[in-house]
Each structure stands twice: as C-alpha cells, then as structure tokens.
Amino acid sequence: MDTITTERLILRNSRPEDAPDLLAYLREPGASCYLSLRLDDLAAAEAEATTRANSDEHIAVCLATTGRVIGDVFAMPEPPDTYSVG
C-alpha cells in the first residue's frame, strides 16, 4: 500500500521491526474481542510482525511524531466480493 501521512498519524504496511510495539499493545488486549490476538512474549510478537509484513491485510497505525506503532487496522478478503474490516 502507499503510505498515508497526516499531521498526527502514519498509516503504512507492517514491518518485522514493529514487534516490540505490537507486544506493547497486544500483551494485554483492552477488549475481550481481541483476546485471540494476545501476544505473550517478544518471540510471538516477532512472528506476528513478520506475518503481517508479508501481507497487505494489516495496516500499521503509527504516531507521526515518533513512528511508534500504536495500533492497526485490517481488511481481509472474504470471497467472492466482500472484505472484513476492522
């Protein structure tokens, strides 16, 4: 995807080096609907970050001032003509 930059945020493809930031917000998900995304340690976060980096389904949401990943959005195809987004 093309990176989108606003005054406060950057939306970009995920990268393997996002692992520490992923762990920071997925170690203890704030809502029960995200419990399946829970990451227990840096190794799990590194594996998840690598998976996300190899796909356009997840988009990293970063602070423009620091570049730190603070969340993500996703768009996953559901054939034949639908996407699941969140």
C-alpha positions as CSV (number, residue, x, y, z in Angstrom):
1,M,0.0,0.0,0.0
2,D,1.0,3.6,-0.3
3,T,1.9,5.2,3.0
4,I,-0.7,7.8,4.2
5,T,0.7,10.6,6.4
6,T,-1.4,13.1,8.3
7,E,-0.4,15.7,10.9
8,R,-0.7,13.1,13.7
9,L,-0.7,9.6,12.1
10,I,1.1,7.5,9.6
11,L,-0.7,4.5,8.0
12,R,1.7,2.1,6.4
13,N,2.4,-1.6,5.8
14,S,3.5,-3.5,8.8
15,R,7.2,-4.3,9.2
16,P,9.1,-7.0,11.1
17,E,10.7,-4.3,13.3
18,D,7.2,-3.5,14.6
19,A,7.4,-6.4,17.0
20,P,8.1,-4.5,20.3
21,D,5.3,-2.1,19.6
22,L,2.9,-4.9,18.7
23,L,3.8,-6.6,22.0
24,A,3.2,-3.4,23.9
25,Y,-0.4,-3.1,22.9
26,L,-1.3,-6.8,22.3
27,R,0.2,-8.2,25.5
28,E,-2.9,-7.3,27.4
29,P,-5.7,-6.5,25.0
30,G,-8.2,-4.0,26.4
31,A,-11.3,-5.6,25.0
32,S,-12.3,-9.3,25.1
33,C,-12.8,-9.4,21.3
34,Y,-9.1,-9.0,20.9
35,L,-8.0,-11.8,23.3
36,S,-7.3,-14.1,20.3
37,L,-4.7,-11.6,19.2
38,R,-2.9,-11.7,22.6
39,L,0.9,-11.9,22.4
40,D,2.8,-13.5,25.3
41,D,6.3,-12.5,24.6
42,L,8.7,-10.9,22.1
43,A,9.2,-14.1,20.1
44,A,5.4,-14.3,19.5
45,A,5.4,-10.6,18.5
46,E,8.3,-11.1,16.1
47,A,6.4,-14.0,14.4
48,E,3.2,-11.9,14.2
49,A,5.1,-8.9,12.9
50,T,6.8,-10.9,10.2
51,T,3.4,-12.5,9.1
52,R,1.8,-9.0,8.9
53,A,4.8,-7.6,7.0
54,N,4.3,-10.2,4.3
55,S,0.7,-9.3,3.7
56,D,-1.3,-6.2,2.8
57,E,-4.2,-7.2,5.1
58,H,-2.9,-5.4,8.2
59,I,-2.0,-1.7,8.2
60,A,0.1,-0.3,11.0
61,V,-1.1,2.9,12.6
62,C,1.8,5.0,13.8
63,L,2.3,8.3,15.6
64,A,3.8,10.8,13.2
65,T,6.0,12.3,15.9
66,T,7.7,9.1,16.9
67,G,6.9,6.5,14.2
68,R,5.8,4.2,17.0
69,V,3.1,1.7,16.1
70,I,0.1,2.4,18.4
71,G,-2.5,0.1,16.6
72,D,-3.6,-1.4,13.4
73,V,-6.5,-1.8,11.0
74,F,-7.2,-4.7,8.8
75,A,-9.0,-5.5,5.6
76,M,-9.3,-9.2,4.8
77,P,-11.0,-10.5,1.6
78,E,-14.0,-12.8,2.0
79,P,-14.7,-14.3,-1.4
80,P,-16.5,-13.7,-3.6
81,D,-16.7,-10.0,-3.2
82,T,-16.6,-8.9,0.4
83,Y,-14.0,-7.7,2.9
84,S,-13.9,-8.0,6.6
85,V,-12.5,-4.7,8.0
86,G,-11.7,-3.5,11.5
